[in-house]
Amino acid sequence: MKILHLAAGNRWTGAAALAFAEVEALRAAGTDAHYAYVGGYKLQAKLARRDFAHPVIARAQNPVSFLRSEAALDRLVTEHGFDFIHAHLTYDHWLARFVARGPRRPRIARTFHSRRTLRNEPFTRSLLARTDSVFVVNDELASSAVLRGREVTIAPPPLDTDQFTPDGPDVRAQYGIAPGAPLLVAIGKMAWGRGFEDVLDTFALVREARDDSRLLLIGHGEHRPRLEEHARERSLGDAVIWAGYHEDDLAEHYRAADVLLFTASGSDEGHRAVIEAMGCGVAPAIFPIEGIRGVLGELSARHVAATATAGDLAATAVSLLAQDRDRLRHEVNRRAEVFGYGKAARRLIDAYSTAS
């Protein structure tokens, strides 16, 4: 079986990162899987040495560029003989539908990464009518009205357990954090509506119970100056560490922390940050966000706050900080293994085979 994943993204975030992880998981399992993406950005330099990654989707999204991308993908399908085109974004889905009209007629799969893309309207229904296998990134998305009557596979973000592991160096010394100091972490794009104000408010309450605790913020974005002002208003001062964006050494940043504060979904609602943090042994303290209980399983009762408020999240975080650190790290890491590449590949292959 040969699979081509499409992700019309130009950054290593959201659907693009998940799609590439699925390709890696499939290849590790012995499946000939490839990845097509938008060329001309930093992502192309990152993937330049991967002969299974193809920067063939045009940067612009207009009718002329669409036809150019369709032609490039059609050549790729003809060259490699893919059995499935697996789309991750709506633009990809349309490309897959047009390419699948060709003489080889590969089957089409689609992953829905967020609630907002599951629109019960004619265009989405039209695409789904010609889609052979449907995936969603969290269990609650499967109940969407537009998917009623369809067989849906839950496909959360795959975890690279070689990279995201509790074993290895961390960055505490780099940031001047004492080995035993309680450290909380939050990660994401620093944009409006991404929950960082809630993180800072929660941390201010945690400091009332654990005045030696610190907060490591990973990410960048246009909203950072306002967040820095918010931190000053809460008198958090040097207790907050603004680490900026990290990718290749992300696991080292996770491993430094005791607790992950997670207050809002990103552009992808598979909650990849929670899975990666748990892989590194970091205990999550989370708002009751859609799909998060499916990620945590039996851990939900102790890791999900009673309400989406700073007070309840702080209480959850303080409770976790009081528990035995080694036992907690082992517990969350064991849960993260459910998302490892082997299990992820099996979910995908089983779904493809059923639809074939």
N, C-alpha and C positions, 0 to 999 in steps of 0.2 A: 504494500500500500504506500502511495506517495501523496504527501500532503503539502499544500502551499497555504501559509498563513499570510493574510493581508492586514496591515495596520497603517493607515494613512496619517501617521504622526511623524513629527520631526524632532521630538524630544524623548528622552529616556524616562518617560513618566506614563502614568495611567495605562490605557489599553496597550500602548506600544511595548511597555516593559513586560506586561503579562503575556502578550502574544509571543514575544521572543522567548520568554521562559518556557512556554508550552512547546515551542519548536525545539529548544534544548532538551526538554524532558523527553519528547518523542524520539529525538536522535539518540539520546542515551539508551533508550529502550530498543534501538535497532530499526526504527522507522525512518524512511527517507523523507524528512520534513525540511521545508525551506521557508524563508521569511522575505516578504516584499514590503518595502517601506518608501517613504519620501526621501529622495536624494537631495544633496546640496547643502546639508546642514552638518553640525558637529557629529550628529549620529552616524553619518556616513563614514567619517574618519574613525569613529569607534569600532564600526563593524567592517572596516575595509578588508581585513584579513580573513573574514568568514566567507568561504566560497558558497555557502548556502544562503547568504543574505544579499538581496538584490535591490538596489536603490532605483526602482523602475517606475514608481508612482510620481507623477509630476508635482511640482511645488504648488502651483496654482490650482484652484478648483473652479473651473469654468468649462463650458462645453468643448472648447478646442483641447484643453488640457486633459479632460476626461477621455476623449477619443485617443489622444496620444498615449495615455496610461493604459487604456484598454488594449491598444495594439501591442504595447510592450509586454503586457501580461499574457496576451494571447500567444506571443512568440515564446514566452517562458513556459507556458503550459504545453505548447507543441514540442518544445525541446526536451522537457523532462517527463512528460506524460503523467501529470498529476491526476490522481483519482478524486481528490477533494480540494476545493478552494474554501478556506476557512476565513471568513470576514469578521472583523472586530469592531468596525465603526460603520455607520450608515453609508458613508461614501464608498467604503470598501464593498459593502453589500451590493450596491448598484453596479460597481465594477465587476464583481463576481457574477452577477446575473447576466451582464452583457457578454462576458468572456465565455460563460457556460453555454451560450447559444452556438458556439463553434462546433466543428465536426467531432471533436473528442467528447464534448458535453460532460465535463467533470461535474460531480455532485457539489452541492453548496452547503456549507455549515455557517452558522452565525452565532457569535457570543454577544449577548447584551450585557453591558458593563454598568448600567445605571438605570434607575427608574425612569428618568426623563426620556430615554430612548425607546421605551416600551409604550409607544403611543398607539392607541386603538383607533387608527384612522386609515383611510384607503391605501396610502403609499406603503405603510408598514405591513398592512395585511397582504398587499400585493407581493411584496418581497418574501414574506413568510410562506405564501402559497407555493412558491418555487424553491423553498429551502428544505433540504433533506434532513438536517440535524440541527437542533437548537440547543444552545447552552446559555446559562446565566451564571454570574459570578457569586451570587449568594442565594440561599434557599428561599428567601421571602420574595424575590423577584419572580420566581416560578409561578406564583399565583396571579400574575398580571392578567387582566382581561383579554388582552390581545393574544395571549398564549393558551387560552382555554381550549382544551381538547387536543393539545399537542403534547408529545412526549418530550420532556425537557431534562437535560443533564445539568446537574450542579457542578460547575467547574471553577472552584476558587483559585486564587493565584498560586501557582506552583512555587515551592520553596527550594532554593539551592542549599541543601544541607551541608555542602562542603564549604560554602562561604558564610552562611548564617548559622553559626555554631557557638555554644558557650565557651569553647576552648580557643584560646588565642589571646593576643595582646589587646589592651584597651587604651583609651586616650586620657585617662585620669591625670597622669603626670603632665601631659601636654597642656592641660588647662589648669593645672595647679589645684586639683581636687584631691583632698586627703583620701587615703585608701578606705577608711571606714565611714566617710561622710555619706549620708543618704543623698542619692542623686536621682532626680526625676528627669525624664526626657520627653520631648514632643517633636514631631517632625511634620513637614508639609510645606506647601507653597504659602508664603506670607502674603495672602490676599484677603480682601474683605470677605467675611462669611466663612472662613476656614477654621474658626473656633479658637484662635490663639488668645483672644481676650478671655475666653473661659478658662484656658490653660493658666494664664497669669493670675486670674482671680482664684482659681483652685490652689495654685502654688502659694499665694499669699496666706490662705487658710491653713495649708499644710505647715507653713513656717511658724504659725502660732503654736502648733503641737511639737514640731521638730525644728527648732530655730537654727540648727546646723545644716539643714538640708539646702540643696542647690538645684537649679533647673538648667538643663542643657537644651537649647532650641536649635534644631537642625533645619535649615532651609533658607531661602531668600525670596525676595519679592518686593513689590512697590509699597506694600502695607507696613513694612518693617519700621519706618520712622514713627508711625502712629503707635505701633506696639511698644517701641522703646519709651515713648511718652507715657503709655498706659502703665508700664512697669515702674516708671518714676512716680507716677501718681499713687501706686500701691506701695511705695517705699521699698522696692525690692532690690535696688542698687546692684551691687556686685554679686548678689546671689544668683542672678540670671546670666548665663553664658550664651552669647550669640555666636554660634559656631559656623553659621553660613551653610552653603550647600556642600554635600558630600555624597560621593557615589562609590568610588573604588575602596574607600576605607570606611564605608558606612557600618559594617559589622563591628569594627573597633569602637565606633561611637555608641552603638547599641550596648555592647558588652560592658561599657563603663557604668551603665545605669542600673538602678534597682527597679524602677517603676516607669512604665510608659503611660503618659496622659494622652488620651485619645478622645477628642470632643466633637469631631465632625468628619464626615466622609469626604474623600477627595473626589477628583473627576472620575475615578474608578471606584465602585462600591463593593469591591471584593475585599477591602481592608487589608491590603498587602503589608502596610506598615506594622499592623498588629501581628501578622503571621511571621514577618521577618524578626521583629523584636522577640517574640516567643522563641523563635529558633535560636536566638542568642541568649536565652535564659532570662529575659526581662519580663517581669510580671505586668500585664496591662491593667490599667484602671480606666474604665470606659463609660461614656454616656450610653444610655439605652438606644443605640442607633440601629436602624433596620439592617438585618442580616448579621449582626455581630454575635448573636447567641449561637448561630450555626457555626461560626468560626470557633467559638470557645467551648461549645459542647457543655459537658458537666462542670466546667470551671465558671460558667456564667454567674452562678449565685454569688460567688465571692469577688468577681472582677468587674461586674457591671453595676454601676451606681443605681440607686433606687429611682432617681429622677435625673433629668438633664440640668442639674444645678451645680454650681461650684461647691456648695456645702456638702451635698451627698457624694460628689466625686472626691472631695478632700477626705471625707470620712473613709471612703474605700481605699484611697491611697495610703492614709495613715495606718489603716488596719494591715495592709500588705507590708508596709515598712516594718511593722512590729513582728512579722512572722519570721521563721527560720529561713535565712536567705538561701542556703544551699538546697534545702528541701523544695522551696518555691521555684528556684531556677530549674531544678530537675523536673518538676511537675509541668511547668509551662513548656519546656523543651520537648517533653514527651508528647504533649498535645500537638506541637508544631510538626512532629513527624508525620502526622496524617496528611500534610500538604507537600510532602517530599516528591521529588521528580518521578520516582517509580510509580507511586500511587496516582499522580496526576496523569502520567502517560497511559496508565491502564484505563482510567475514566474516559479519556479521549478515544483511545483505540476501540474500546467496547462500543462507544456511541457511533463511531464511524462504521464499524462492522455491522451493527444493527441496521444502519441506514443503507448499506450497500446492496 
